[in-house]
Structure formats: structure tokens, C-alpha cells
Amino acid sequence: MRKSIPTILALCLLVGCAGRPAKPSPAASTPAPSEKPLITQSRVFFPDTVGDFELYQKYVYPDAPDGVQLTYTSKTLPSAKLDIFVFALGRGPADQAVKMGDQRMRGEVQAATKAGLYQNLQFIDDADFQISPADGKPLTGRRLRMTLMDAGHEMVSAGYMFYKQLYLVEVRITALAAAGGTLTQVGDDAARTLVPLIHLQNQGGCQDITVSWDTKDPKGLVDALSKSLEQTKSDGCPAPKEQQTQPGSEEDMEVITYKPEDWQR
């Protein structure tokens, strides 16, 4: 449960930015100094209004690796704090990326509790959570549910973590304990409705096509090229000459621009 945008800075001062998104992971993809950074710029697309949810606020962090924070309201549970954080991770196995994000999400709440911002933290469960985007490819993430005390109030909360297009997409929803099971229902709906509609168009080294094959096997070249093209497409990295996509009629967009050193941390 990250705090709202105005209070995030105060939280960082107390717990060393434990409430902020992760930096791009050097282990995931660290280019040599002479190479092009994995990502130089990302266009992040997200829905304005869809189903039960309406975009209330958006924020691009000054430090590019911290990404974008999107705040939505829910008609079913207007009192809930519903935030989505979209921040770069790099290239790597999806299951490992989700596991890393899930561990960080758990660590953030534990760090905030240790700092005295929360009390009586109790994790209810931490399990796989699958959504089915329109393209028909299931996206498996994690859902972490918990209860805690915040400023003397009993709260229920849930966090969801997914990996797509070189980024981690984290959904956080929190409300008073009186919300009960409705909190989980709204959180599940938010993950299934909003996450599939969040997509990225990345520029940088991820657009490079690299192939490796046995020169004695001509078919191997075709297979290797096809695999590389599929990888760049899956990473949200179109061919350099492809025209940049513009937001649709019911979506918004923010741009994140990276410096080379952002991928050397």
C-alpha cells in the first residue's frame, strides 16, 4: 500500500524509498558501456475510463526508473485507494520477474511497518493470480492480501504484481476493514480489467534483432529470425522504422525517457 502521491516523498525519507518502485534490475539486462541501453524511451498507454474504473490522477516520477503512478476510482468501492505502478525491470524469465516483484511488494509493506507507519501487519495469503487479456495469452502474476492498522484504523489491502513488456505492473488497493471481501473483489476486478489495457511501446536496444544459428542449417536462420522478431514484439519493442502508436479514443499516455546510466545502476 504505497501512500498517495503527495505523501510518497515523506515515506521515502522515513524508510529509504521502500515505498517507491524498483530501479531497472542490472541482473535482468545490463548493457556494456558501448552498447545501446535496453530502453531509451517508453510510451506507457493506459485506459481513462473502463467498466467500474475511472482514472483520477497520473504521475510520472522525476527519476525515470521509478516509472508512472496511476490512481483510479471505483464505483463499487469509492473509498478505496487504488493505485497502479508501472516501472521498468528489464528482460528475463517472466516467473522470476514476478517473483522478484512480489518479494519487493512484501518487503515494502514490512519496511513501512518497521518504520512505524503501520501496525499489526498480517499477511493473509500470497498466491498466483491469472488474468486473460484480449489477445488470448494468459498472464500469470501474484496476489498478496493483508490486514494492518494505519493511523489507528483497521485496514484491508491487496497487492497484485505482473510482468509485461519489460515492465512490472503493480496494483495496490486499500480500504477500511469494513469493506471486507468487497476489497478483494474490487481488486481482482481492477487487475483483470486494467492491467490487460496497460501496454508499452519501447525504444532502445530491445529493438535490435539478433540471431544465432548453425550455418549448415538454412532453416535454422529462419527459425532464429522468427524467434528474435517474436521476442521484440513481446517486449513491446517495434522495429525502429515503425511509426509510433498514438493513444486511442479511450486511453491516455505518458512518456518515460531514460538516461544511459539508468541501466547501469
Phi, psi and omega in degrees: 000084175294152177288170177294168186307312183296335185259357180297320183297321178296320179298319181297323181295328183277320187238024175065040178064029176294340180268007180257157179298164181285156171283161173305138186279117178302327181291332182287317179192100179244107182286155173292155184309329183274351183271160176289136177303149181306316177229129174257330178204144177230136172257117183258119181255140182207153184285148174278300180222129179207129179056237184274358192241142179226133179294125181257322185203149176223151185208128175258121182293144179300325178271108189311317181298344178282346171077219187233142174245127179242128179248127180242157172250153179241131178294326182288323182224075185301333184281350183288147172265114186237109182237147173235129179248129181239113184215146188291145174237310183126188184264134180176175179301134184300319183295322178290322179297315180295319179299316178299315180295321180296317179295321178293317180301315178297317181295326179299313182291321179295320179294319179294324178292316179298327180282354177094004180286329177233161176225161175052043179293129178225123175275129181275308177197163180216108189215165176299147178219122185248139174236159183238094178298167182296336181283358175085000180263110181303143179242115183260125178233206178228149175235127179243118179252147184204165170233155180193173175250133179227113181054040177083000181254137175283129184235154170241147185208157176214142176235142182233138182230131179223157177237125178205138174052047177072007183237155168263136177243115185245127178252130177233130177224134183219142178205169176299150183304335180299339179294333177055223182292343179298327179302313180293320180298314180292320178297315178300317181295321179297316180296315183288333183269314189273317184302317179298336183270352175272122181217164186230153171234108187258145174240148179138202181299337180294346179277346183292137178263118178237136181227150177217125183205165177282118183298343178276357182237091181304323180295332180298326178296315180298315181295318181294320179294317179298319180295319180293319178296321179294323179296313180296325178293316180296328180279359182073031184242089182291163176303144184309328183274352180290143181288140180294139180285144177256153180301144177284179185293337182240028178220166181237174183209145171228153182247133175246125180245126183259150169265153181308323183289344178299334181259012178247005186284000000 
